[in-house]
Structure formats: structure tokens, C-alpha cells
């Protein structure tokens, strides 16, 4: 179930046309241009009734948009938001809520790499439960 939810989320970013370059939890040191790196959790079980008979799973994924310039990062974050905000991931056998942005951090410049890169971070969350 973890892989199915991650794949559903990732496919929203990699769908054509205009697919984004997406990395799984790491990026190459020499990667250039605009790209997104995903850092997923493994889902958290949430009880929705006292009997805990029909638990939800809560999913959170961090997107880190990186680029060669601040403008490139801002464009990348616009693309990420357009593909994720308010969209329901499709996972076989599950019913998912719409994805919501939990938080974002201001774009920053990373001078620890040469040449310097820019990046911005956002956290996304949605819930799923077994389909009826």
C-alpha cells in the first residue's frame, strides 16, 4: 500500500505533457536545471471511530524543488502546486481525499554546492481509506 500511494502521488508530477524531472529521496550532486525531489513518509494509521473499525491512512510527502536560479525554482513550485493542490490521487482499492499543502518554506540559496543552487520546500498531505 505504501508504494501504491507514493506512485500515485509521483505520477501526478511525471505525467505528460510537460512532465517534471522527479528524484526519489536524493538527487545527483551534478544535477542541473529544474527538478523535484520527493521525501515520502510510510503512512500513518488514523482511527475515525471509537471501535477503530475503519481506519484512515494519512500520507505526507515533502517536495523539494531545486533549480539553477530563484526564478526557475519559483516556476517549478508553480508547476508542482498546479499538479497537486486539490487533486485526488488514484490508488486501486482505496478512496483518497484531495491533496492539500500543509506548509512551505521560503526559497533559499545553497552555497554548499558549486555552482550554488536554489531550492524551495513544501509538505503535502492526503488521506485514504478502503473503498466500499
N, C-alpha and C positions, 0 to 999 in steps of 0.2 A: 504494500500500500504506500510506503514511503516513496519508492521510485516512481509510482504512477502519478502521485501528486506533484513531485518535482518535475517530471517530464511534461505534465500538463501546463505547469507554470512556464517552464523554459520554452515550450513550443509557441507560446504567445509572443515571445521575443524573437524567435528564429523563423517564424512563418514568413513566407514570401507573399507579396513583393516587399522589397526593402528590408530584408532580414538583418537583424543586428548580429554582430560577432559576439558570441557568448562563451565565457570560460566557466568551468566548474571548479570553484573554490581556489583557483590560483590562475595567475597569468604569467606568461614568459617575461623575463626581465627586459628583453629587447623588443617587446611588442609595441607597435606604433599605431597611430590613428585611434579612432573611436572604438571602444569595446566595453562590454559589460561583464562583470564577474559576479557570479551568484554564490551566496553562502546560505544554504538551507538548514533549517532545523529538521528534526525527525518526527515532528507532530506531537501534540500534547493532548491527552485524553481529557475531555471536559464533561462532567456529569450535568445533565439538564433536568433531571428529576430526582427525587429522594431515593427511588429504587435503583437509580443508575442503570436503568434498563435500556436506554437508547442514547449512549454517549456520543457526543460530537468529537471530532478531532480538529484541533486548532493548528494551523500551519503558518509559519513565519519564515520569510526569505528576505535576506538583505541583498540589494543590488548595489554594486559599486560601479559607477560609470566613470571610465577613465579616458583621457584624451591628451592630445599634444597642446591644447590651448583651452582657456576658460570657455571660449565661445563653443568649441567642439563638445565640451562636457555639458554645457547648458543645452545644446541641441540634442545630445544623447539622452539627457534626462527628460526632455520634452517627448522624445520618441518612446522611452520606457513608460512614462506616465500615460501616453496615448494608448499604448497596447495593454496596460494592466488595470488602470483605475476603473473600478466599476464593472469589470469583466468577470464572468463566471468561468472558472476552469472546468474542463470536461474530463471527468475521471469515471471509467466504467464501474458501475455498481454503486456509485456514490452521488449524492446531491450536494453541490457546492454553493456557498454564498458568493457574493461579489467580492472581489479583491479590493481592499482599502489600504491606503497609505497610512501607516502608523506614525512615522516621523521621517524627517530628512535632516541632514546636516549641511551646513554651508559648504560650498565648493572650496577646496584647498589646493595649494600647490605643494607638490612633493619634491623637495630639493635633494632627497637622499638618493635619487637616481639621476643619471646623466645621459641624455638631457632631462631636465625637470619635466614632470608630468603634472596634470591636474586631475582631480577626482571629486566626485560627489556621491554621497551615500543616502539610500532610502530603505526603510523597512516596510514590508508588505505583509498583510495578514488576511486569511480567509478561513472559513470553517467548512467541514464536510461531515455528512452522516450517511449511513447506508440508505440506498434508495429503497422506497417502499415496494 
